[in-house]
Amino acid sequence: MIYLDNSATTPLSQGAKDSMISAMECFGNPSSKHILGTNAKKMLDTARENIGRCFGVNAVSGDKIFFTASGTEANNMAIFGSVYAKKRVKGAKIITTDSEHSSVENAMKRLENDGFTVIRLKTRGGVIDMDELRSSLDDSVILISLMMVNNETGAVYDVEKCFSLAKAKNPDIVTHCDAIQGFLKIPFTPKKIKADLVSVSAHKIHGPKGVGALFVSAEILKRRLLIPHVVGGGQESGFRSGTENMIGICGFSAAAVEGFSTFRSNVEKMILLRDTCEKLLEGSEIRVNKPSGARAPHILSLTLPKIKSETMLNFLSAREICVSSGSACSSHSRNISSALVGFGLTESEADTTVRVSISAYNTEEDVRALADALSDGVNALVRIK
C-alpha cells in the first residue's frame, strides 16, 4: 500500500503509539485530587508544555494551549468564542477567505444567519487579494480568520502580512489562524505572524485522531476576548469543559515533539518528493496547479485530462495507491470545491482534480509508482471514455 493522502490523516508515529500505551496505564482523571489524578495531571501539564514549545511559547504562564476534540472544534472555539465575547454587536464584520476549510466556512455561514457580515477575500492563484483586504478593514471588523496552508492546493497564505494590516488598522481586531495544515510543515510562531488564536490538530502530524489544540494569547485572556464554546465542569481553565482525552493528548504531545525535533529534515524530504513527482509528470497531459506565491512542502494539486477525480481515485486504489480529490472532511459532499474554484479552476477542472499529499514517511519509490500509475490511468481511462 502506498499512502499519499497525508493531508487527510497521517499514520501514527512510533513515539505517539508508545506514549498512548503508557497513558492507558495512568487511568486517573486529571481533575481528581488523589494520587492517580495527580499523576494524570502531571502528564497533561507535560503535554501542554510540549505543544507550547512547538509554538515557541511558554504555555505555563501567559499564553495558553487548550486541548479540544479536533481541529474543527478548535476552529469553532476560536471563531464563536471570540465573536460572542463581551456581547459584540450583531452586524459587525468578520473577514475570511473564499477557500477556507468547511469547519471555518460553515461557522461563517452560521454567523451570517445570526446577523454578522462576512467578507470572503479572493485567493486566485493561491494568493490573498491584499487590495480587497485593505478596502475591507474598518472599525466594524471584529475578527479576521485565515488558514495558513490551503488543504487542497498547498498554497501558503501570507497571514503575517494580513494580520499586520489588520492590527495596524485596529489593534482590537482578533486574529485567528487555522494552522492545521501548516503546523510542523511551515516555520512560524503565533507572535511572529501576529495571531491571537491558532488552531492545530494531532492527526495531521502523525498523532491520533480526535484531539486538537487552540493557542490563545495572554492578551486575549487578559482582555477576556474569548468565551467558552463548550461549557460544563470547567476543564481547560473553563474554556473547554469535558474530561480530557488523556490517551489522545499524550499521543499528540509525543508526535509533536518528534516532528519538532526533525522539522528541517522532514520538510526537506517532502519538498524533494514533491518536486520529484512534478518532474516525473512533465510532458504528460496532467497539469500541476502551482500556487503563484509560497507553497507548502507536502501538497500537490493535479488536474487530469477530462477524467473525473473519483474515476482516477478508483483506478489508483485498485493499485493500492491512496490519494484524494480534496478535503476528506468534505468527501461525502458532491459540491464542487470552492477552494479550487477560488484558486482559478473552472468547475469542470475542479471536478477532474486530485490531491497528492506527502509525509516524511514516503519514499522516492512511492512517488515514482504514483507517476507511473497516473500515466497508465490517463491512457486507459481516456481510451475507455
N, C-alpha and C positions, 0 to 999 in steps of 0.2 A: 504493500500500500504506500502510495506517495501522497503525502498530505501537504497541500498548498492552499489551505483555507484558514490561515492563522489569524486573519482579521475577524473571523467568526468566533473562533476559540483556539486555544493552544493546548498541546499535550502537557500534562503535569511534569514539572521538573522533579528530579530525584530528591532534591532538598525539600521541596514542597510536600512530597509524599512522606518523607521521614518525619517532618515536623507535624504533619497531620496525625500520623500514628501516635506520636508522643502526646499530642493534645488529647487524643482519645482516652489516654490513661489518667489524665487530670480532669475528672468529670465534674468538679465543683463549679458552682455558679459564681462568677466573679463578683456578684453583689452580696454574697453571703459573708458573714463575719468570722466564720470558723476557719480552721487551717486549710481545708480543701478550697474554700472560697478565696482565701488569701493567696494560695498558690496559683489559682486560676487568674486572679487579678494581676499577679506579677507577670504572668505570660501575656496578658492583654496589654499591660503597660509596655513590655518589651517590644511587642508587635507594633504598637503605636509609635514608639521611638524609632524603630527601624524604618517604617514608612516615612516618617518625618525626615529622617536623614536622606532618604532618596529624593525628597522635595527640597533638600537644603535648608531645612528649618528645624528648630527645637520644638517638638510637639508636646513637651512637658510644661513649658511656661510660655505665655503669649499666644503665638499661633497654635491652632489645634488641628488634629486629624480625627474625624468622626467616622466610624465604620458603619456601613449600610449593607443591605442585602444584594446590591448590584450597582453597576454604573448607572443604570436607568434611574434607580432610586436616588442616587447621589445627584443626578441632574435635576430631578424633580424637587429634591430637598433644597437645592441651591436656588432654583427659579421661583417656586412658590413661597419658599421660606423668606426670600429677600423681597419679593414683590408685595407680600402681605404684611411685612414688618411695619410696625407703627401705623397701621391702618392707612396705607398710602392711597391717594385719591384715584378712584377709577377714572379712566380716560387718559391717564399718564401713558407715556410711550416706552416701549421696550424695543431694543434693536437686536436683531439676529441676522442670519443669512438665509438664502433660498436653498441651501444644501445641507441643512443640519440633520443629524440622526433623528429618528422618529421619537425618541424619548424627549427631545427638545422641541421638535416641531409640533407634536401633539399637545405638549404643555402650552405652547404658544397659542394654539387654536382654542384651548380651554380659557386662557386669559382673554382672548378676543371675545369669547362668548360672555365673559364677565365684565366687558366694557373697556378693556385696555386696548390701546392702539399698538400694533406690532409692525415694525418696519423690517422687511427682509432684504438685506443688501445683496446685490448681484455678485456672482462668483464666476463669471465667464473665464474660461481658461484656468480655473483654479486660483484666481486672484480676486480678493475682495475689492469692490469698487470704492476706493477711498474718497472720491469726489461725492459719491452718494452718501457715504458716512458723514463727511463734513457737513453736508447740507441737512442731514437728519438730526444732528446734535443740537439740542436746545435745552432750556431749563425744565422742560416737561419729561425728559428722559430719566428714568429711574434705574434701568438695568440694561447692560449690553452683554449678551451671551453668545459666545463664538466657539466653535470647535477648533482645536489646534491642527488636527490632521483629518482630512475627509476620508471616511472609511471606504469609499467606493473608488475614488480617483487617485488617492495618495497625495493630493495637493496639501501643502503645508501653508496655512493661512498666517499672515503677519499679525498675529493677535497683539504682539507687543506694541506695534505702531497704532493699531486700532484703540487699544486700551489707553495708550498715552494721549491720543487725541481726545478721548472721552474724559479722562481725568483733567486735562488742561481746560476743557470747556466747563466742566463742573465736577469738582472733587467728590461730590456726594453720589455720583453715579456708581452703582455697584457693578463690578466687572466679574463675570463668570466665564471660565474656560472649561469646556468639555475636552479633557486631555486623554480620553480613554484610549485612543489610537496612537497618541504621542508619547505616553508615559514609558520611559526607558527605551524609546526609539529616537526622540528628539531631545537634545540637551536644553533644559530650562529650569528655572526656579520661579515660584509664584512672584517673588519680589522683582525679578528681572523683567518678567512680562507684565508686571503691574496688575496681577489678578488678585481679587479679593477672595474668590472661591474657585477651586479646581476639583473636578471630578475625575476619578480613576477607577479601574476595575481589575480584579485579580486574574480573571481567566484570559486576559489578553497578554499576560506576561508569564505564562506557564504556572499560574496559580489555579486554584479551584474555582468552579462556577459558584454563583450565589453569594459573592462577597465583593463589595466595593468600598470606596472611601471618598470623603469630601474634605479637602483642605479648607479651613476657614481662617482668615487673617485675624490677628489680635485687634485690629482697628474695627473690623465688622462686629466682633464680640463686644468690644468696649462701647460702641455706639448702638448696640442692640439692633443691628440692621438685618438680623436673621431670626426667624421664629421657627419652632418645631413644625415639621410636616407630619411626623408620626408621634403621637402622644401616648403616654401610658405610665410605666413605672419609673421613668426618669433616667434610664441608662444613657450613656454617652453625654454626660453633663446635661441631661434633659433635652438634648437636641434630636435624639433618635432613640425612642423607647423600644424596648424589646430585649430579651436576653440575648447577649452577644453570641454569634456563631463562632465559638472558640476554635473549632477544628478548621473552619474556613479561614478565619483571621490568621491563625498560625501558619497555614499554608501560603496565604497571601504574603505574609511577612518574609518567609523563607525564600519564596520566588523573587520578591523584590530585592532582597539582599544579594541573591545570586546574580540577578540581572544588572544591578547597580555595579557590582564588582567586575563584571565582564562587559560593561556597556560599550566601550570603544571597539573591542574586537567583534562583538555581536553586530554592531552597526556596519562595520567594515565588511563583514562577511555577507550581510544581507544586501548591501549595495552591490557587491561583486556578483552575487547570484542574480539580482535583478537585472543588472547590465548585461550579464551573460545571456540571460533569457531574451532580452531585447535584441542582442546581436544575432542570436540564432534565428530570430523571426524576420530579420532584414531580408527584403526581396520577396517576402510572401504576401499574400492578399490580406493578412491580418494587420490591422493598424493599432499601433501603441498610442494611447491617449496621454501624451505627456503634458503635465501642467506647465503653464508659462512661467511660473515662479518656482519657489522651492518645492522639493519633492521628498516624501517620506522614503526611507530606505527599503521598505518591505512590501509596497503595494504596486501592482501593475494592472492597468485597465486596458483591455484588449477588445477591439471591435472586429467582429467576424464578417466575412463577405456574404451577407444575406442568409445567414444561418442563425436561427433563434438560439439565444443563450441556453435555454433549457434543453434543446436538442443536443448541443455540444456537451453540456454537463453530463447527460446520459451516456454519450459516446465515451467521454473520458472516464466516467465512473465504471463503465464496463471494463476498462483497462486498469482499474484500481488507482485512478488519479483523481484527487479531490480538489476542485476549485469551486467558485461560486459565481452567481450572477449579480451579486451586490450584497447588501446588508442581510445577515442571517436573521436579524430581528424582523425584517420585512419580507422574508421569503414566502410567507403564506399569502401575501398580497399580490394581486395581478396588476397593480398600478405601475405605470412607467416611472422609473426612478427620477425624482425631482433633482437629485444631485447631478446625475448625468446630463439632464436637460439644462440645468443651471450651468454646467461646465461648457455647454455649447453643442451637445449632440442633439440630433433630431430624435423624435420619439421612436422612429424606425431603427435608428442606430443604437439607441439605448436598449432596445429590445433584443439586440444582437451582440451585446457586450458582456464579457465575462471578467471576473476579478481574480487575479492570482495574488496571493499574499504569503510571503516567505517568513520563515523564522531562522534563527541561527542553527537550528537542528537540521535544516535542509542541506542538501549537497549539490554539487555541480551535476552529478548523475541525475538527480531529481529534475532539474530544470531542462536538461537535455532530453530526458524521457518525455517531459511535457511538450517541448517544442516538436519532437517527432510525432507525438500523438495528435497535437493540434494540426500539423501538416496533413497527417493521414485523415483526420476528421474532416478537414476542409475538402480534400479531394473526394472522399467518399460521400459526404453529405450534399455537396454541391451537385455531384453527379446524380445522386438519387433525386434531388429536387428538380 
